[in-house]
Amino acid sequence: MSDHLRQGTITGEHLKPSSTMELNNLVHQFQLLPHPEGGWYREVHRSSIQVKRADGETRSALTTVLFLLGADEVSRWHRVIGADETWNHLQGSALTLFKLADSKARPESLRLASDSPVQTIPAGSWMAARSEGDFTLMSCCVGPGFDFRDFEMLADQPVETWPEGVLKALI
């Protein structure tokens, strides 16, 4: 992003860049790709250390991605089997992170912002998220490391198996 845009000025005028422009700049700057759950991502670290999970599967010890949600995007209900996921607020608006610990639970609403920048979702819990403003940039760390074989989208599951408390707007 140019210094003029970063400072919010163009040819001496004080202008706030549009949220779409800022989102596009971040996607370009960090070389992000569309994520199946919604939003944008890029893996930035995959540990060379291998660990064996309790279920016998071998994974990298830790993975980290950059993850971006715009104002009109949501991270749809999903879960990671066999690994905890820690969400870290980096930039932009606060984020509401929803967690469903089991099929009978009501969704718990967790907030990530500069005053509460870290939240962890335990392995196997359903999660979803949305930005509270124009955009939110986060990092997500998964340990043992993320593998798409362990990733499930709620929308891909039979409706009769969905948790009772699921917020349908985040499917």
C-alpha positions in Angstrom: 0.0 0.0 0.0 1.3 3.5 -0.8 2.4 5.8 2.0 -0.4 8.2 1.0 -3.1 5.6 1.4 -1.5 4.3 4.7 -1.7 7.9 6.0 -5.2 8.4 4.6 -4.1 11.2 2.3 -4.1 11.6 -1.4 -2.6 14.9 -2.9 -3.0 16.7 0.4 -6.7 15.8 1.0 -7.6 13.7 4.0 -9.5 10.7 2.7 -10.2 7.4 4.3 -9.6 4.5 1.9 -12.7 2.5 1.2 -13.1 -0.8 3.0 -13.1 -2.6 -0.3 -9.8 -1.0 -1.3 -8.2 -1.8 2.0 -9.4 -5.4 1.8 -8.1 -5.8 -1.8 -4.8 -4.2 -0.7 -4.4 -6.8 2.2 -5.3 -9.7 -0.1 -2.6 -8.5 -2.6 0.0 -7.6 0.1 -0.2 -11.0 1.8 -1.0 -13.0 -1.4 -4.1 -14.4 0.2 -6.4 -17.0 -1.5 -10.1 -17.7 -1.0 -10.7 -20.2 1.9 -13.4 -22.9 1.7 -15.0 -21.6 5.0 -15.1 -18.0 3.6 -12.6 -15.2 3.8 -9.0 -15.2 2.6 -5.9 -17.1 3.8 -2.3 -18.1 3.2 -0.2 -20.5 5.2 2.8 -18.8 6.6 4.4 -21.5 8.7 4.4 -25.3 8.8 6.6 -26.9 11.4 9.1 -29.4 10.2 8.7 -31.2 13.5 6.2 -34.1 13.2 4.1 -35.3 16.1 1.8 -38.3 16.6 -1.7 -37.4 17.9 -3.6 -39.5 20.4 -5.6 -41.0 17.4 -2.3 -42.2 15.9 -2.3 -39.7 13.0 1.0 -37.9 12.3 0.9 -34.1 11.7 3.3 -31.2 11.7 3.6 -29.9 15.3 2.2 -26.4 14.4 0.8 -24.5 11.4 0.0 -20.8 11.1 -2.1 -19.0 8.5 -3.0 -15.4 7.9 -6.8 -15.1 7.7 -8.8 -12.1 6.5 -12.6 -11.5 6.7 -14.2 -8.5 5.0 -17.4 -6.8 6.2 -19.7 -9.0 4.0 -17.8 -12.3 4.6 -18.2 -14.9 7.3 -16.1 -17.9 8.4 -18.8 -20.5 8.1 -19.3 -23.2 10.8 -16.4 -25.6 10.6 -14.2 -27.7 12.9 -10.8 -29.2 13.0 -10.6 -32.8 14.3 -7.7 -33.6 16.6 -6.2 -30.1 16.9 -6.8 -26.9 18.8 -7.0 -23.6 16.9 -5.9 -20.3 18.3 -7.1 -17.1 16.7 -5.0 -14.0 17.1 -6.3 -10.5 16.2 -3.7 -8.6 14.1 -5.4 -5.6 12.5 -8.7 -4.0 11.7 -12.1 -4.3 13.4 -12.9 -6.6 16.3 -14.0 -10.1 15.4 -16.8 -12.2 16.9 -15.8 -15.8 17.1 -18.6 -18.3 17.8 -17.9 -21.7 19.5 -20.2 -24.7 19.9 -18.6 -27.2 22.2 -21.1 -30.0 21.7 -24.4 -30.8 20.0 -26.6 -29.6 22.9 -24.7 -26.3 23.6 -25.8 -22.8 22.8 -23.1 -20.9 20.9 -20.6 -19.1 22.9 -19.6 -15.7 21.5 -16.0 -14.7 21.9 -14.6 -11.3 21.0 -11.1 -10.7 19.5 -9.8 -7.1 19.5 -6.8 -5.1 20.6 -7.9 -5.5 24.2 -8.6 -9.3 23.9 -6.4 -10.4 21.0 -6.3 -14.2 21.5 -9.0 -17.0 21.7 -8.6 -20.7 21.4 -11.2 -23.2 20.1 -10.6 -26.8 21.4 -10.2 -29.7 19.0 -13.5 -30.9 17.5 -15.6 -27.8 18.5 -17.6 -26.1 15.8 -16.6 -22.5 15.1 -17.7 -19.6 12.9 -16.7 -15.9 12.8 -17.5 -12.5 11.4 -15.9 -9.1 11.4 -17.6 -6.4 13.4 -16.5 -3.7 10.8 -14.9 -3.3 7.4 -12.3 -6.1 7.8 -10.4 -8.1 10.4 -6.9 -9.6 9.8 -5.9 -12.5 12.1 -3.4 -15.3 12.4 -4.7 -18.8 13.2 -2.4 -21.3 14.7 -3.3 -25.0 14.7 -1.6 -27.6 16.9 -1.0 -30.4 16.0 -0.7 -28.8 12.6 -3.6 -28.3 10.2 -4.4 -30.7 7.5 -7.5 -30.5 5.2 -8.2 -34.2 6.0 -9.1 -33.0 9.5 -11.3 -30.1 8.3 -15.1 -30.4 8.3 -17.7 -27.9 7.2 -21.1 -28.1 9.0 -22.9 -27.4 5.7 -21.5 -30.7 4.4 -23.0 -32.7 7.3 -26.6 -34.1 7.3 -28.9 -31.4 8.8 -30.2 -33.9 11.4 -26.7 -34.0 12.9 -26.2 -30.3 13.2 -25.9 -28.9 16.8 -29.1 -27.5 18.2 -27.6 -24.1 18.9 -26.1 -23.5 15.4 -26.7 -20.0 14.1 -28.0 -20.6 10.6 -26.8 -17.3 9.2 -23.3 -18.7 9.6 -23.8 -21.9 7.6 
